[in-house]
């Protein structure tokens, strides 16, 4: 009897934890996109007005931001500093691979890939326009991600709990 209760409790806790972890991923995505937009805005000002080299600009654009987005920009900066032959696009690709905590989907990654291909190969004015375009695209994606977040967070939380309760009912 006690073994059934303990097993049922463990199933409910595990199912609920899985639902909450999936919901947390949906809730984290809009926050990371906002941080990405903020870092790109700071990067735009560092490139246009301070005119500092790209690795330093990438390192400084994360001031006030912590977490996976800051780690991503710091990794990219370190890759560019340590490997002088590496292009910004290759550094960003490698930083995206190393950034396991980023919950960016394919559209954001594609936008960053196009942006990094142009980074460092244009003059300041063109880079400014490119950064504004990327920020605008990411803002649209952020809006869509927030809508998805509102729809899916509660659903996955309840789905985790309800599915684990259904398994308990079937087993008992």
SVG drawing of the C-alpha trace seen along z (x, -y; Angstrom):
<svg xmlns="http://www.w3.org/2000/svg" viewBox="-7 -59 52 61">
<polyline fill="none" stroke="black" stroke-width="0.4" points="0.0,0.0 2.7,-2.5 4.8,-1.5 1.9,-2.3 1.4,-5.7 5.1,-6.5 5.4,-5.3 2.3,-7.4 3.7,-10.4 7.0,-10.0 5.2,-9.7 3.1,-12.9 6.2,-14.8 8.2,-13.7 5.4,-14.5 4.8,-17.9 8.5,-18.7 8.7,-17.7 5.7,-20.0 7.2,-22.9 10.6,-22.5 9.0,-22.6 7.0,-25.6 10.1,-27.3 11.7,-26.9 8.8,-28.7 9.0,-31.5 12.7,-31.9 12.7,-32.4 11.1,-35.9 13.4,-37.0 16.5,-35.9 15.3,-37.6 14.8,-40.9 18.4,-40.5 19.6,-39.9 17.9,-43.0 19.4,-45.0 22.9,-43.7 22.6,-44.5 21.5,-48.0 24.6,-48.4 26.7,-46.9 25.3,-49.4 26.3,-52.3 29.8,-50.8 30.4,-50.4 29.0,-53.7 29.9,-56.2 32.8,-54.7 34.4,-53.1 36.1,-50.3 37.2,-47.0 34.6,-44.3 35.9,-41.9 35.9,-44.7 32.5,-45.9 31.1,-42.4 32.5,-42.1 31.2,-45.5 27.7,-45.2 26.6,-42.8 27.0,-45.2 24.0,-44.8 23.0,-41.5 23.7,-38.1 23.0,-34.6 23.2,-32.7 23.0,-35.7 25.9,-37.4 27.9,-34.2 27.2,-33.9 28.6,-37.4 31.6,-36.9 32.3,-33.6 32.2,-35.2 34.4,-38.0 37.0,-35.5 36.9,-33.5 37.7,-36.7 40.4,-37.8 42.2,-34.4 41.8,-33.5 42.7,-36.5 42.0,-34.5 38.4,-33.7 35.6,-35.7 32.7,-37.1 30.4,-34.7 32.5,-31.7 32.9,-33.0 29.2,-33.4 28.5,-30.0 30.9,-28.4 29.5,-30.5 26.0,-29.3 27.2,-25.7 28.9,-26.3 25.9,-28.1 23.9,-25.2 21.6,-27.3 20.3,-29.5 16.7,-28.7 16.7,-30.4 14.8,-28.8 15.7,-28.5 14.4,-32.0 16.5,-33.8 19.5,-31.7 19.0,-32.5 18.8,-36.2 22.0,-36.1 23.7,-34.1 22.8,-36.7 23.8,-39.5 27.2,-37.9 27.9,-37.4 27.7,-41.2 29.4,-42.1 32.8,-43.7 32.6,-43.7 30.7,-46.9 31.3,-50.5 29.7,-52.0 26.7,-53.4 25.8,-50.1 26.4,-48.2 24.1,-50.6 21.4,-49.9 22.0,-46.2 21.8,-46.3 18.5,-48.3 17.1,-45.7 18.1,-42.8 16.6,-44.5 13.4,-45.1 13.2,-41.4 14.0,-40.2 11.3,-42.5 8.7,-40.9 9.9,-37.4 9.8,-38.5 6.2,-39.5 5.4,-36.1 7.4,-34.4 5.4,-36.2 2.2,-35.2 3.3,-31.6 4.5,-31.9 1.1,-33.1 -0.6,-30.2 1.7,-27.4 3.1,-27.9 -0.1,-27.1 -0.9,-24.3 2.4,-22.5 2.2,-22.9 -1.3,-21.4 -0.3,-18.8 2.6,-17.6 0.4,-17.3 -2.6,-15.8 -0.6,-13.2 1.1,-12.1 -2.2,-11.8 -3.6,-9.8 -0.6,-7.4 -1.2,-7.0 -4.8,-6.2 -4.0,-3.7 -1.4,-2.0 -3.5,-1.9"/>
</svg>
